[in-house]
Amino acid sequence: MSLDNIKIIFFDIDGTLIDIHKRQISARTLETLIRLKERNIILCLSTGRSPMTVPRFEGWEPDVFLTFNGSYCYTRQQVIYKNPLSTEDAKQIVKNAAAINRPVSAATPERLAANGKDADLVKYFSLAKLDVDVSDDFDEMVENGEIYQIMSGGRESEYPAFLQDVKNAKIAAWWDRAVDIIPADSGKGVGIANVLAHYHLTNEEALAFGDGNNDIDMLQAVGTGVAMANGSEELKAVADDICGHAADDGVYHYCVEHGLIAAIG
């Protein structure tokens, strides 16, 4: 397929730009981002992470950030789109989680705070090199803060319990031992639609790379959606193409093979 018309690219982070096991970006993948930017392609990070936990890559800065699975999208200069959970839903989710003995971490753009921690939540945070911050003022933050995402350990069988009596929220998950809970009318695809509108671009001018089930609507929102070889089977089923494993610089090889950058010696 031809990618001659690509003007904007969306990248998931964990499992896409960064291999889950190596937990850092490779020199070759970083150089790929630098070279794409030199071509004046708009480059966007699209992640379940919060703004404060998006990693910095030496020598390169993204043009756009889609955080909280697309619920909070911004450039260095302005917020493009935001869609927090309602206070009522946030409180109900916390209550539901407690009923199944699941501590949670709630996120605003400036802060992450938890009401406890278990093995799954600790492991989930460690994948992003983070610690779980258990805070005395957790309930006050949920009551008065602008909560964009609630994170918890959890298996698929627990999804209905998390969302019981919740009016406008859904599960976004990229790991089978944890959940991100976001507004039901949000997601990476919604975030991408708002970013494309901001730049007056069409989805045919957009390319995206991802690996998890929370990337399904992202790949469906662009003209060319690429799943990593290490991606979920559900994601691969909706992808337009599949590239190599994150551990093998799959994004780099795909960009070289399709003429977006020259091979790195």
C-alpha positions as CSV (number, residue, x, y, z in Angstrom):
1,M,0.0,0.0,0.0
2,S,1.1,3.6,-0.7
3,L,1.7,5.9,2.2
4,D,2.7,8.9,0.1
5,N,-0.2,11.0,1.4
6,I,0.6,10.6,5.2
7,K,0.7,13.8,7.0
8,I,0.1,12.7,10.6
9,I,1.0,9.5,12.6
10,F,-0.3,8.3,15.9
11,F,1.8,6.0,18.1
12,D,0.8,4.0,21.1
13,I,3.7,3.9,23.6
14,D,3.8,0.7,25.7
15,G,4.2,-2.4,23.5
16,T,4.5,-0.2,20.3
17,L,7.3,2.4,20.7
18,I,8.6,0.7,23.9
19,D,8.9,-3.0,24.3
20,I,7.1,-4.1,27.4
21,H,10.1,-6.2,28.6
22,K,12.9,-3.8,27.7
23,R,10.8,-0.8,29.1
24,Q,12.7,1.8,27.1
25,I,12.7,3.0,23.5
26,S,15.5,1.7,21.3
27,A,17.9,3.9,19.6
28,R,16.6,2.9,16.2
29,T,13.0,3.6,17.0
30,L,13.9,7.0,18.5
31,E,15.8,7.8,15.3
32,T,12.7,6.8,13.3
33,L,10.7,9.5,15.2
34,I,13.4,12.1,14.6
35,R,13.5,11.4,10.9
36,L,9.8,11.4,10.5
37,K,9.6,14.8,12.2
38,E,12.3,16.1,9.8
39,R,9.8,15.3,7.0
40,N,7.3,17.6,8.7
41,I,4.9,14.8,9.5
42,I,2.8,15.6,12.6
43,L,3.7,13.0,15.2
44,C,1.3,12.1,18.1
45,L,1.6,9.9,21.2
46,S,-1.7,8.1,21.8
47,T,-1.6,6.4,25.2
48,G,-3.5,5.3,28.3
49,R,-1.0,7.1,30.4
50,S,-1.6,10.4,32.1
51,P,0.1,13.6,30.9
52,M,2.4,13.5,33.9
53,T,3.6,10.0,33.2
54,V,4.2,10.3,29.4
55,P,7.9,9.4,28.9
56,R,10.3,12.0,27.5
57,F,12.5,10.9,24.6
58,E,15.9,12.6,24.3
59,G,16.2,14.6,21.0
60,W,12.6,14.4,20.1
61,E,9.3,15.9,21.2
62,P,5.8,14.9,19.9
63,D,3.6,17.5,18.4
64,V,0.4,16.2,20.0
65,F,-0.4,14.1,23.1
66,L,-3.5,11.9,23.3
67,T,-3.6,10.8,27.0
68,F,-6.0,8.9,29.2
69,N,-6.9,6.8,26.1
70,G,-7.9,9.9,24.2
71,S,-9.9,11.6,26.9
72,Y,-7.4,14.5,27.2
73,C,-5.7,15.7,24.0
74,Y,-3.3,18.6,23.8
75,T,-0.3,20.3,22.1
76,R,2.4,22.2,23.9
77,Q,0.3,25.3,23.3
78,Q,-3.3,24.3,24.0
79,V,-5.8,21.6,25.0
80,I,-7.6,20.3,21.9
81,Y,-10.2,18.0,23.5
82,K,-11.1,16.9,27.1
83,N,-13.8,14.6,28.4
84,P,-13.6,13.8,32.1
85,L,-15.7,11.2,34.0
86,S,-18.7,12.7,35.8
87,T,-18.2,12.9,39.6
88,E,-21.1,10.6,40.1
89,D,-19.6,7.9,37.8
90,A,-16.2,8.3,39.3
91,K,-17.5,7.7,42.9
92,Q,-19.7,4.8,41.7
93,I,-16.6,3.1,40.1
94,V,-14.6,3.5,43.3
95,K,-17.5,2.0,45.2
96,N,-17.9,-0.9,42.8
97,A,-14.1,-1.6,42.9
98,A,-14.2,-1.7,46.7
99,A,-17.0,-4.2,46.6
100,I,-14.8,-6.7,44.7
101,N,-11.7,-5.8,46.8
102,R,-10.0,-3.8,44.1
103,P,-8.0,-0.7,45.1
104,V,-8.0,2.0,42.4
105,S,-5.9,4.9,41.2
106,A,-7.7,8.0,40.0
107,A,-6.0,10.4,37.5
108,T,-6.3,14.1,36.8
109,P,-4.0,15.8,34.3
110,E,-1.7,16.8,37.2
111,R,-2.0,13.9,39.6
112,L,-2.3,10.2,40.2
113,A,-3.7,9.1,43.6
114,A,-4.8,5.7,44.9
115,N,-6.9,4.5,47.8
116,G,-4.8,1.3,48.2
117,K,-2.8,-1.1,46.2
118,D,-2.7,-4.8,45.3
119,A,-0.3,-7.0,43.3
120,D,-2.0,-6.3,40.0
121,L,-2.1,-2.6,40.4
122,V,1.5,-2.4,41.5
123,K,2.6,-4.5,38.5
124,Y,0.5,-2.4,36.1
125,F,2.2,0.8,37.3
126,S,5.7,-0.8,37.3
127,L,5.3,-1.5,33.5
128,A,5.5,2.3,33.1
129,K,8.2,2.6,35.8
130,L,5.8,4.1,38.3
131,D,4.9,3.6,41.9
132,V,1.3,3.5,43.3
133,D,0.8,6.6,45.4
134,V,-1.7,5.8,48.2
135,S,-3.1,9.2,49.3
136,D,-5.0,10.3,52.4
137,D,-7.0,12.8,50.4
138,F,-8.1,10.3,47.7
139,D,-11.8,10.7,48.4
140,E,-11.6,14.5,48.3
141,M,-9.8,14.4,45.0
142,V,-12.5,12.2,43.4
143,E,-15.2,14.4,44.9
144,N,-13.7,17.7,43.7
145,G,-11.1,16.9,41.0
146,E,-11.5,16.5,37.2
147,I,-11.0,12.8,36.9
148,Y,-10.3,11.5,33.4
149,Q,-9.4,7.9,34.1
150,I,-9.6,5.3,36.9
151,M,-7.1,2.4,36.9
152,S,-7.3,-0.9,38.7
153,G,-6.1,-4.4,38.6
154,G,-8.8,-6.6,37.1
155,R,-9.6,-9.5,34.8
156,E,-12.2,-9.6,32.0
157,S,-14.6,-11.5,34.3
158,E,-14.6,-8.5,36.6
159,Y,-15.5,-5.9,34.0
160,P,-19.3,-5.9,34.6
161,A,-18.7,-5.4,38.4
162,F,-16.6,-2.3,37.8
163,L,-19.4,-0.7,35.6
164,Q,-22.5,-1.7,37.6
165,D,-24.8,1.3,37.9
166,V,-22.3,3.5,36.1
167,K,-24.0,5.8,33.5
168,N,-21.2,6.8,31.1
169,A,-18.0,4.8,31.4
170,K,-16.3,1.9,29.7
171,I,-13.3,-0.3,30.1
172,A,-10.2,0.3,28.0
173,A,-7.6,-2.4,28.5
174,W,-4.2,-3.2,26.9
175,W,-3.1,-5.8,29.6
176,D,-5.2,-8.7,30.8
177,R,-4.5,-8.0,34.5
178,A,-5.7,-4.4,34.7
179,V,-8.2,-1.9,33.4
180,D,-8.4,1.8,32.5
181,I,-11.9,3.2,33.0
182,I,-12.8,6.2,30.9
183,P,-16.0,7.9,29.7
184,A,-18.1,5.7,27.4
185,D,-18.2,8.4,24.7
186,S,-14.4,8.8,24.7
187,G,-11.5,6.6,23.5
188,K,-8.5,6.9,21.3
189,G,-10.6,7.1,18.1
190,V,-12.6,10.0,19.5
191,G,-9.4,11.8,20.4
192,I,-8.0,11.2,16.9
193,A,-11.1,12.6,15.3
194,N,-10.7,15.8,17.3
195,V,-7.0,16.1,16.5
196,L,-7.6,15.5,12.8
197,A,-10.3,18.3,12.9
198,H,-7.9,20.6,14.6
199,Y,-5.3,20.2,11.8
200,H,-7.9,20.1,9.1
201,L,-6.8,16.6,8.0
202,T,-8.7,13.6,6.7
203,N,-8.4,10.1,8.2
204,E,-6.9,9.0,4.9
205,E,-3.9,11.3,5.7
206,A,-3.4,9.5,9.0
207,L,-1.4,6.4,10.0
208,A,-1.5,4.7,13.4
209,F,0.5,2.0,15.2
210,G,-0.8,0.1,18.2
211,D,-0.7,-3.3,20.1
212,G,-3.6,-3.5,22.5
213,N,-7.3,-3.7,22.5
214,N,-7.5,-0.1,23.6
215,D,-6.0,0.7,20.2
216,I,-8.8,-0.9,18.2
217,D,-10.8,2.3,17.7
218,M,-7.5,4.2,17.1
219,L,-6.7,1.9,14.1
220,Q,-10.3,2.2,12.9
221,A,-10.1,6.0,13.0
222,V,-7.3,6.4,10.5
223,G,-6.8,5.6,6.9
224,T,-4.0,3.0,7.7
225,G,-4.0,1.2,11.0
226,V,-1.0,-1.0,11.7
227,A,-0.9,-3.6,14.5
228,M,2.4,-4.7,16.0
229,A,3.3,-8.4,15.7
230,N,3.1,-8.6,19.5
231,G,-0.4,-7.1,19.4
232,S,-3.6,-8.7,20.5
233,E,-5.5,-11.0,18.1
234,E,-8.5,-8.7,18.3
235,L,-6.4,-5.7,17.2
236,K,-4.8,-7.6,14.3
237,A,-8.3,-8.6,13.1
238,V,-9.2,-4.9,12.5
239,A,-5.8,-3.7,11.3
240,D,-5.1,-2.8,7.7
241,D,-1.5,-4.1,8.1
242,I,0.8,-5.8,10.6
243,C,4.4,-4.8,11.3
244,G,7.2,-6.4,13.3
245,H,7.5,-6.9,17.0
246,A,8.2,-3.9,19.2
247,A,11.3,-5.7,20.5
248,D,12.6,-5.9,16.9
249,D,12.0,-2.2,16.0
250,G,8.8,-3.1,14.1
251,V,7.8,0.6,13.6
252,Y,11.2,1.4,12.1
253,H,11.2,-1.5,9.6
254,Y,7.6,-0.6,8.5
255,C,8.5,3.0,7.9
256,V,11.6,2.0,5.8
257,E,9.6,-0.6,3.8
258,H,7.0,2.0,3.0
259,G,9.3,4.8,2.1
260,L,8.5,7.1,5.0
261,I,12.2,7.2,6.0
262,A,15.5,5.9,4.6
263,A,17.2,2.9,6.2
264,I,19.4,3.8,9.2
265,G,23.0,2.5,8.7
